[in-house]
Each structure stands twice: as structure tokens, then as C-alpha cells.
Amino acid sequence: MAEASPDQIAPLLTTEGWELLASLGPYNEAESFSLNAELRKAGHPAELVSAVLTQSRLRTKAEAKFGEFARQMLFTQAGLEQATRLNVAARHAERFVKAGASHVADLGCGLGADSMALASMDIKVTAVERDETTAACATINLMAFPHATVVHADATAISLDGVDGVWLDPARRTTSTSGTKRIWDPEDFSPPLSYVESLAASGRAVGVKMGPGMPHDSIPKGCEAQWVSVGGDVTEVSLWFNRVARPGIRRSALVLGPQGAAEINSAEDFDGGPVAGVGPVEGFLYEPDGAVIRAGLVADVALRLGGHLVDEHIAYFCAPELHDTPFARAYRVLEVMPYNIKTLKTWVRANGIGVLDIKKRGTAVTPEELRKQLLGGGKSRNGRTATLVLTRIGEERVAVAVEPVTTGRA
Ligand SMILES: C[S@@+](CC[C@H](N)C(=O)[O-])C[C@H]1O[C@@H](n2cnc3c(N)ncnc32)[C@H](O)[C@@H]1O
């Protein structure tokens, strides 16, 4: 994580700074210039006003992850971007509760979201953070929990005596003069995956949050891997070792959406699992949730809904019935056409289509370019709205006209 600037936090850790921050209403970008002038005119120093306005903006942005708790918390820009959403952190913490952990170390705690969730479940927490400003924010964010302690240190150098659970959310970005950059190799993360595995080898309950794109072959044997999506976006894969892994579950997709939480699991390794048949595009076409796709559970969901894949390598499936499932978005199949510009132009004209939503999987077509080709530069916005799914069945490219179906998921 980029080292956070102390200038943005230190002025807030004074009575004047804290009270001024608390006195502001929700942040409004359009009013920030005049508010800045007003606060300066009232005699507040420039660096305090700058810190207060930055914090106010971050708090408002943070409500998406932390709800009303954001109003009492302190953030850095980089810390907020990487912080775990509170509803996901609560799921992490629940694992440690169920495993009977009494003292959890959060190694690389950032702003402390995961630590807050653990502490709110009455677990003793040692939250370790090497960046001083971020550690100061975590200290404020955990102030309501006397059984949580923030330690400003290198997490790999502290003693874990008395600790029976470890949570890690390693930094997956590097900082250079040109800004922050995502890194992909788990050995380049801080702390690296091998360190996490060495902790797991000690027999403690260990959980780690990794990027959702982590290749299956980098996932250590013997842990449970759970991909999590929130509102359709896949946010992480967490790996669970020892007592926080659930017996008999190797991979899992946890979908958090408007209907609540839903989970689908498999005991099989990544190259195992059921084989769903392949069949025609007909009935209802389902677009699986990203967590289901990343966990390799598309065939499992298809079979559960009495469906079949449209191609064994493509993450769409069809079923004769409409199912209200949290694991996939449903579309009614209207027409299946070969992928051919002339055919599609005729279809657009015949149906008076003016707005085209294009989805695709397994084809290199660029939706924006195709839309331009079919609608003539996208100028005719007066016609009907239609949805087209482009995919590949074997070697053949197809375009499927579909109609989104409203279910609890969407
Ligand atoms: C992805 S963030 C953690 C976010 C945190 N889970 C949250 O919800 O706020 C990773 C954090 O680990 C810290 N970090 C990385 N390596 C560390 C180390 N060796 N010791 C302590 N902290 C470390 C970084 O400074 C960063 O704040």
C-alpha cells in the first residue's frame, strides 16, 4: 500500500480537528471550495481545513463499504480502496468464531475493517500494521473495542505466542514514483503466500484474502478456497486453513446480493466435479455469477437447475425452466442466429431496435464496434431496447437475442 501521508491524518488527532470534522455534514464536491474558504475565514489553519475536507470526502465515499460506521472512522485513500467491506469482514470473523478462536492476529490490518468485525464478535485482536499513518487510523477505528490492540510493526517479525487464529489480507500493490501498481504473483504480495502457508503449517486457524483472479494451480492443497461476490462483483478469494476450513469443502462461491447470502460448494478439487451435458441454446440462458465462474462451479449450478452447458468451455448454460437463483442471471431466449453482420443488421431493422445491450463470452468481438456497425454509429436511439449474447459453440460463433428476466437477483 502507498505510504499514507501523515499530514492528512495528524491534524485530525487534535480536539479542534476531531470536532471540526464531526461538525461537517455529508461531503458535497460542489460546495467544497466555498466550504474551504468559509473554514479558513473562521480562523482554522489551512492544513487542518485540507485534512478535514479530505477526510470528509473519504468518509462519504466509505459509506458504500462501512455504512453509518464510516462517520466515526478515519481513512486514507489507499486504505479505503483496499479495505474489506464490513459485511464481508463479518463473514471472515464468523469463521474464527465457529472455529472457537479466542485471540486472532490480523497481520497487515490496514484500516482495521477485518479487525473491527473480529473484535465486534468478542474475539481478542492484535492488529499489526507497518505503515504508521494507516496504523494510526486503525487505532481510531478500533477505539470502541478495548480488547483490540493495534501494533505498528512488521507483521512477520512479531511474536504470535498466545495467538490461536491468524487473518491476513496481504498488500497486492507496489508503490513507485509513477503511482501504485497491482501485482499478481502471490510471492510478491506482502506478506507473501509462502509466509501464510508457514503459519498454517503451525496448525493455527489461518485465513487469507487473495485477489479473485488467483490461478487455481497457485492455490495450496488442503485449504478451502471461497470466492466472494458482492452485488455481482467478485471481490476476493479467501483461503482457509486448519480449523477455519470446513471439512469436505474444497471450493466455494459465496454470493452476497439483494436476497442475502447464498453459497454453493464442492468437495472436489479444481479438476474434478460433475460434468454437465452440452445441449442447444433454448429456453432460458443463464449467465453465472462471477464467483461461481471463478470457483469452477458453473456445471454444478447448471445441474442443480436441470440445465446444460451450451459449450463445455463457455460459462453460459441453458435450462428449460425459469429459476429464481442467486447464482446466475436469467434471460429468456428469443432467437438464435449465426454471428453474421448481414443477418444481425436485418434482425435490428426487422425489430426496430435502437438501443443494443451486448454481452459476450468466448469471442473476441468488441461490443462497442459491433453496436456501431449494427446501429449505424449508435445514432438511432429511438427504437426498442434489445439484448444480444455473443458466444461460441464449438467452432461456430452465434448471436442469441434474449430478454432479461426480472428475478430476485436482478
Ligand atoms: C490490503 S491491506 C489490508 C486491508 C484490511 N484488511 C482492511 O480491511 O482495512 C494490506 C495492509 O498490509 C500492510 N502490510 C503489508 N506488509 C506488511 C507487513 N510485513 N507488516 C505489517 N503490515 C503490512 C500494508 O501496509 C497494508 O495496510
The ligand as an SDF file (V2000), in Angstrom:
LIG
                    3D

 27 29  0  0  0  0  0  0  0  0999 V2000
   -4.8700   -4.9460    1.7130 C   0  0  0  0  0  0  0  0  0  0  0  0
   -4.3810   -4.0070    3.0800 S   0  0  0  0  0  0  0  0  0  0  0  0
   -5.3570   -4.6300    4.4050 C   0  0  0  0  0  0  0  0  0  0  0  0
   -6.7480   -4.1200    4.4230 C   0  0  0  0  0  0  0  0  0  0  0  0
   -7.5110   -4.5310    5.6500 C   0  0  0  0  0  0  0  0  0  0  0  0
   -7.9270   -5.9020    5.6120 N   0  0  0  0  0  0  0  0  0  0  0  0
   -8.7600   -3.6650    5.7960 C   0  0  0  0  0  0  0  0  0  0  0  0
   -9.8610   -4.1500    5.6190 O   0  0  0  0  0  0  0  0  0  0  0  0
   -8.6080   -2.4790    6.0810 O   0  0  0  0  0  0  0  0  0  0  0  0
   -2.7910   -4.6490    3.4200 C   0  0  0  0  0  0  0  0  0  0  0  0
   -2.0640   -3.9180    4.5390 C   0  0  0  0  0  0  0  0  0  0  0  0
   -0.9490   -4.7000    4.9410 O   0  0  0  0  0  0  0  0  0  0  0  0
    0.0900   -3.8250    5.3220 C   0  0  0  0  0  0  0  0  0  0  0  0
    1.3250   -4.6320    5.2780 N   0  0  0  0  0  0  0  0  0  0  0  0
    1.9260   -5.1840    4.2110 C   0  0  0  0  0  0  0  0  0  0  0  0
    3.0110   -5.8820    4.5970 N   0  0  0  0  0  0  0  0  0  0  0  0
    3.0800   -5.7890    5.9380 C   0  0  0  0  0  0  0  0  0  0  0  0
    3.9640   -6.2970    6.9160 C   0  0  0  0  0  0  0  0  0  0  0  0
    5.0050   -7.0620    6.5790 N   0  0  0  0  0  0  0  0  0  0  0  0
    3.7310   -5.9920    8.2010 N   0  0  0  0  0  0  0  0  0  0  0  0
    2.6720   -5.2170    8.5670 C   0  0  0  0  0  0  0  0  0  0  0  0
    1.8130   -4.6920    7.6840 N   0  0  0  0  0  0  0  0  0  0  0  0
    1.9960   -4.9750    6.3830 C   0  0  0  0  0  0  0  0  0  0  0  0
    0.0160   -2.7130    4.3100 C   0  0  0  0  0  0  0  0  0  0  0  0
    0.6480   -1.5340    4.7830 O   0  0  0  0  0  0  0  0  0  0  0  0
   -1.4970   -2.5570    4.1560 C   0  0  0  0  0  0  0  0  0  0  0  0
   -2.0000   -1.5720    5.0030 O   0  0  0  0  0  0  0  0  0  0  0  0
  1  2  1  0
  2  3  1  0
  2 10  1  0
  3  4  1  0
  4  5  1  0
  5  6  1  0
  5  7  1  0
  7  8  2  0
  7  9  1  0
 10 11  1  0
 11 12  1  0
 11 26  1  0
 12 13  1  0
 13 14  1  0
 13 24  1  0
 14 15  1  0
 14 23  1  0
 15 16  2  0
 16 17  1  0
 17 18  1  0
 17 23  2  0
 18 19  1  0
 18 20  2  0
 20 21  1  0
 21 22  2  0
 22 23  1  0
 24 25  1  0
 24 26  1  0
 26 27  1  0
M  CHG  2   2   1   9  -1
M  END
$$$$
